[in-house]
Amino acid sequence: MSQTNKKEVTVDSALSTKDGRWPIFIRLFILLTAASVLAELIGTVSIALGPIGKINIIPMIFAMVIAVIFTPDALGRVVAPIRQFCSEKEVHLSENIIMLMLLILGVKLGTSAGPNIIKIIESGPALIFQEFGNLGTMLIGLPFAMILGTRREAVGATVSICREPTLGLISEKYGINSPEGLGVMGTYMVGNLFGTIFFGLLASLAANTGIHPYALAMACGMGSGSMMTAASQSLAEAIPTMKDEILAYAATSNIMTNVTGLYMECFIAIPLANKLYKVYSKMLRRKEA
């Protein structure tokens, strides 16, 4: 039996009983609480970029970086006590806990849509049709991902910008440990680290393209609160005379994306991504995974 298989057996046996899970859960809870407290103490850091605008680095990003540093594959290999406190067992258990957190988040998103239903109706059909623009991440990203060598991971990674609703949908449909789950988690993690910075800069630059500010504001609502905030604030700073309208359209669009985007991905994006995957596999002369 290989060393990797031995580790998996040890982790599974530790999590197989109730008594074995509790010590692991307590250590994981302490680590997550410590990372959250440290991130909140740091707070939101704004970095001015001159005429382009500014970048807001929110506590969520700091919490994620802190958690990554203390994983067994990072600082834990250098500092022995950390490796003993956070081992593969805690990492394995966190994969199961994330599903519970996504359920709670899904309820929160659902309850936020109801009080804003009037705003959604008043915004007209534009907010509904703009959802088709979210298919661009898959139509453009899927062939590039496959050319770079990915297989079924490309379906999960490019079906959307892969925020929490997509993470939950792919996890339920394919499983978080599947190739599709690996792809969506990869995009999710990269989005957490670089998405806020990227969209903050992109919105500032897009203000000079001549596109109507309302259209740009609706584009800011891509289903991520942190990314939407960074993009809309940067756009509002670039066009201060329409600041209130930009923030209102961006917030409503973000709600719409969270509500309707899930159905768009479930019934259109994922089936279309699977069909395109078969077509590109034949074009690239690959055997289907």
C-alpha positions as CSV (number, residue, x, y, z in Angstrom):
1,M,0.0,0.0,0.0
2,S,1.4,3.4,-1.0
3,Q,2.1,6.2,1.5
4,T,-0.8,8.3,0.1
5,N,-3.3,5.4,0.5
6,K,-2.1,4.8,4.0
7,K,-2.8,8.5,4.9
8,E,-6.3,8.2,3.4
9,V,-7.0,5.1,5.4
10,T,-5.8,6.8,8.6
11,V,-7.9,9.9,8.0
12,D,-11.0,7.9,7.1
13,S,-10.7,5.7,10.2
14,A,-10.3,8.8,12.5
15,L,-13.5,10.3,11.0
16,S,-15.5,7.1,11.0
17,T,-16.5,7.3,14.7
18,K,-18.2,10.1,16.7
19,D,-15.5,10.1,19.3
20,G,-12.8,10.3,16.7
21,R,-14.5,13.3,14.9
22,W,-14.9,15.6,18.0
23,P,-11.2,16.3,18.7
24,I,-10.6,17.0,15.0
25,F,-13.7,19.3,14.8
26,I,-12.6,21.2,17.9
27,R,-9.1,21.8,16.5
28,L,-10.6,22.9,13.1
29,F,-13.1,25.2,14.9
30,I,-10.2,26.9,16.8
31,L,-8.2,27.4,13.7
32,L,-11.1,28.9,11.7
33,T,-12.0,31.2,14.7
34,A,-8.5,32.4,15.0
35,A,-8.2,33.1,11.3
36,S,-11.5,35.0,11.3
37,V,-10.6,37.1,14.4
38,L,-7.2,38.0,12.9
39,A,-8.8,39.0,9.6
40,E,-11.4,41.1,11.3
41,L,-8.7,42.9,13.4
42,I,-6.9,43.7,10.2
43,G,-10.1,45.0,8.6
44,T,-10.6,46.3,5.1
45,V,-7.4,47.7,3.6
46,S,-7.8,50.3,0.7
47,I,-4.9,50.8,-1.7
48,A,-5.0,53.9,-3.8
49,L,-4.0,53.5,-7.5
50,G,-4.0,57.2,-8.6
51,P,-6.4,57.9,-11.4
52,I,-7.5,54.3,-11.8
53,G,-9.2,54.3,-8.4
54,K,-8.6,52.1,-5.4
55,I,-8.5,48.5,-4.4
56,N,-10.3,47.2,-1.3
57,I,-8.9,44.1,0.3
58,I,-11.6,42.8,2.6
59,P,-11.2,40.6,5.7
60,M,-12.4,37.5,3.9
61,I,-9.2,37.5,1.8
62,F,-7.0,37.9,4.8
63,A,-8.8,35.0,6.6
64,M,-8.3,32.8,3.5
65,V,-4.6,33.6,3.3
66,I,-4.1,33.0,7.0
67,A,-5.9,29.6,6.8
68,V,-3.8,28.6,3.8
69,I,-0.5,29.5,5.6
70,F,-1.4,27.2,8.5
71,T,-2.3,24.1,6.4
72,P,0.0,21.0,6.5
73,D,1.3,21.6,3.0
74,A,2.4,25.2,3.8
75,L,3.9,26.5,7.1
76,G,3.0,23.2,8.9
77,R,5.8,21.4,7.2
78,V,8.3,23.9,8.7
79,V,6.9,24.3,12.2
80,A,6.2,20.9,13.8
81,P,3.6,22.1,16.4
82,I,1.4,23.6,13.6
83,R,1.6,20.3,11.7
84,Q,0.4,18.4,14.7
85,F,-2.4,20.8,15.4
86,C,-3.6,21.0,11.7
87,S,-3.1,17.8,9.9
88,E,-4.7,16.0,6.9
89,K,-7.6,15.0,9.3
90,E,-8.7,18.7,9.8
91,V,-8.4,19.4,6.1
92,H,-10.5,16.3,5.2
93,L,-13.2,17.3,7.7
94,S,-13.3,20.9,6.3
95,E,-14.4,19.4,2.9
96,N,-17.6,18.1,4.6
97,I,-18.2,21.2,6.7
98,I,-18.2,23.4,3.6
99,M,-21.4,21.8,2.4
100,L,-23.2,22.7,5.6
101,M,-22.0,26.3,5.3
102,L,-23.2,26.5,1.7
103,L,-26.7,25.4,2.9
104,I,-26.8,28.3,5.4
105,L,-25.6,30.7,2.8
106,G,-28.2,29.5,0.3
107,V,-31.0,30.3,2.9
108,K,-29.5,33.8,3.4
109,L,-29.4,34.5,-0.3
110,G,-33.0,33.3,-0.7
111,T,-34.3,35.6,2.2
112,S,-32.5,38.6,0.7
113,A,-34.3,38.3,-2.6
114,G,-37.9,38.7,-1.2
115,P,-37.7,42.2,0.2
116,N,-36.1,43.4,-3.0
117,I,-38.6,41.9,-5.5
118,I,-40.2,45.3,-6.3
119,K,-36.8,46.7,-7.3
120,I,-36.2,43.7,-9.5
121,I,-39.6,44.2,-11.3
122,E,-39.0,47.9,-11.7
123,S,-35.6,47.3,-13.3
124,G,-37.3,45.8,-16.3
125,P,-36.3,42.8,-18.5
126,A,-32.7,44.0,-18.9
127,L,-31.7,42.4,-15.6
128,I,-33.1,39.1,-16.8
129,F,-31.5,39.1,-20.2
130,Q,-28.1,40.1,-18.8
131,E,-27.9,36.7,-17.2
132,F,-27.1,35.3,-20.7
133,G,-24.0,37.3,-20.6
134,N,-22.8,35.1,-17.7
135,L,-22.5,32.2,-20.2
136,G,-19.5,34.0,-21.7
137,T,-17.3,32.6,-18.9
138,M,-18.0,29.1,-20.3
139,L,-18.2,29.9,-24.0
140,I,-14.8,31.6,-23.9
141,G,-13.1,29.9,-21.0
142,L,-13.9,26.2,-21.8
143,P,-11.9,25.9,-25.0
144,F,-8.9,27.7,-23.5
145,A,-9.0,25.5,-20.4
146,M,-9.0,22.4,-22.6
147,I,-6.2,23.6,-24.8
148,L,-4.2,24.1,-21.6
149,G,-4.6,20.4,-20.8
150,T,-7.6,20.2,-18.4
151,R,-10.3,17.6,-18.9
152,R,-13.5,17.4,-16.9
153,E,-12.1,20.0,-14.5
154,A,-12.8,22.5,-17.3
155,V,-16.5,22.0,-17.0
156,G,-16.7,22.9,-13.3
157,A,-14.1,25.7,-13.6
158,T,-15.7,27.6,-16.5
159,V,-19.5,27.1,-16.1
160,S,-19.6,30.5,-14.3
161,I,-17.4,32.7,-12.2
162,C,-17.9,29.9,-9.6
163,R,-19.2,31.6,-6.5
164,E,-21.1,30.0,-3.7
165,P,-24.3,29.0,-5.6
166,T,-22.2,27.3,-8.3
167,L,-20.0,25.6,-5.8
168,G,-23.1,24.1,-4.2
169,L,-24.7,23.1,-7.5
170,I,-21.6,21.4,-8.8
171,S,-21.0,19.7,-5.4
172,E,-24.6,18.3,-5.4
173,K,-24.5,17.2,-9.1
174,Y,-20.9,15.8,-9.3
175,G,-19.5,15.7,-5.8
176,I,-16.9,18.1,-4.3
177,N,-14.1,15.5,-4.8
178,S,-15.0,14.9,-8.5
179,P,-13.0,16.5,-11.4
180,E,-15.8,19.0,-11.9
181,G,-15.7,19.7,-8.1
182,L,-12.0,20.3,-8.3
183,G,-12.4,22.7,-11.2
184,V,-15.1,24.8,-9.5
185,M,-13.2,24.9,-6.3
186,G,-10.1,26.0,-8.1
187,T,-11.9,28.9,-9.7
188,Y,-13.6,29.7,-6.4
189,M,-10.3,29.9,-4.6
190,V,-8.6,32.0,-7.3
191,G,-11.7,34.3,-7.3
192,N,-11.4,34.8,-3.5
193,L,-7.7,35.8,-3.8
194,F,-7.7,37.9,-7.0
195,G,-11.4,38.5,-8.0
196,T,-11.9,41.6,-5.9
197,I,-8.7,43.2,-7.2
198,F,-9.4,42.2,-10.8
199,F,-13.0,43.4,-10.9
200,G,-12.1,46.6,-9.0
201,L,-9.5,47.5,-11.7
202,L,-11.7,46.3,-14.6
203,A,-14.6,48.5,-13.6
204,S,-12.4,51.5,-13.3
205,L,-11.0,50.9,-16.8
206,A,-14.4,50.0,-18.3
207,A,-15.7,53.5,-17.3
208,N,-13.6,54.9,-20.2
209,T,-15.0,52.6,-22.9
210,G,-18.1,54.6,-23.6
211,I,-20.5,51.9,-22.6
212,H,-23.6,53.2,-20.8
213,P,-23.0,53.4,-17.0
214,Y,-26.2,51.4,-16.3
215,A,-25.0,48.5,-18.4
216,L,-21.6,48.6,-16.6
217,A,-23.4,48.7,-13.2
218,M,-25.5,45.7,-14.1
219,A,-22.3,43.9,-15.1
220,C,-20.9,44.5,-11.6
221,G,-23.5,42.2,-10.2
222,M,-21.9,38.8,-11.0
223,G,-23.1,36.9,-7.9
224,S,-20.3,37.8,-5.5
225,G,-20.8,40.4,-2.8
226,S,-17.2,41.3,-2.4
227,M,-16.5,41.4,-6.2
228,M,-19.7,43.4,-6.8
229,T,-18.8,45.9,-4.1
230,A,-15.3,46.4,-5.4
231,A,-16.5,46.8,-9.0
232,S,-19.4,49.1,-8.3
233,Q,-17.5,51.3,-5.9
234,S,-14.7,51.7,-8.4
235,L,-17.2,52.5,-11.2
236,A,-19.1,55.0,-8.9
237,E,-15.8,56.8,-8.1
238,A,-15.1,57.0,-11.9
239,I,-18.6,58.4,-12.6
240,P,-19.5,60.3,-9.4
241,T,-22.5,62.1,-11.0
242,M,-24.3,58.8,-11.3
243,K,-23.0,57.2,-8.1
244,D,-26.4,56.4,-6.5
245,E,-27.8,54.9,-9.7
246,I,-24.7,52.8,-10.3
247,L,-24.8,51.3,-6.8
248,A,-28.5,50.6,-7.0
249,Y,-28.3,48.8,-10.3
250,A,-25.3,46.8,-9.2
251,A,-26.9,45.6,-6.0
252,T,-30.1,44.6,-7.8
253,S,-28.2,42.8,-10.5
254,N,-26.2,40.9,-7.9
255,I,-29.5,39.8,-6.2
256,M,-30.9,38.8,-9.6
257,T,-27.7,36.8,-10.4
258,N,-28.0,34.9,-7.1
259,V,-31.6,34.1,-7.7
260,T,-31.8,33.4,-11.5
261,G,-28.2,32.5,-12.1
262,L,-28.6,29.2,-10.4
263,Y,-31.3,28.1,-12.8
264,M,-29.4,29.5,-15.7
265,E,-26.4,27.3,-14.7
266,C,-28.5,24.2,-13.9
267,F,-30.6,24.1,-17.1
268,I,-28.5,25.9,-19.7
269,A,-24.8,26.4,-18.7
270,I,-24.0,22.9,-17.4
271,P,-25.8,21.0,-20.3
272,L,-24.2,23.3,-22.9
273,A,-20.8,22.9,-21.2
274,N,-21.0,19.1,-21.4
275,K,-22.0,19.2,-25.1
276,L,-19.2,21.6,-25.9
277,Y,-16.8,19.4,-23.9
278,K,-17.6,16.5,-26.2
279,V,-17.2,18.6,-29.3
280,Y,-13.8,20.0,-28.2
281,S,-12.6,16.6,-27.1
282,K,-13.1,15.3,-30.7
283,M,-11.5,18.4,-32.1
284,L,-8.5,18.0,-29.8
285,R,-8.5,14.2,-30.4
286,R,-8.8,13.3,-26.8
287,K,-10.6,10.4,-25.2
288,E,-13.5,11.5,-23.0
289,A,-12.6,11.4,-19.3
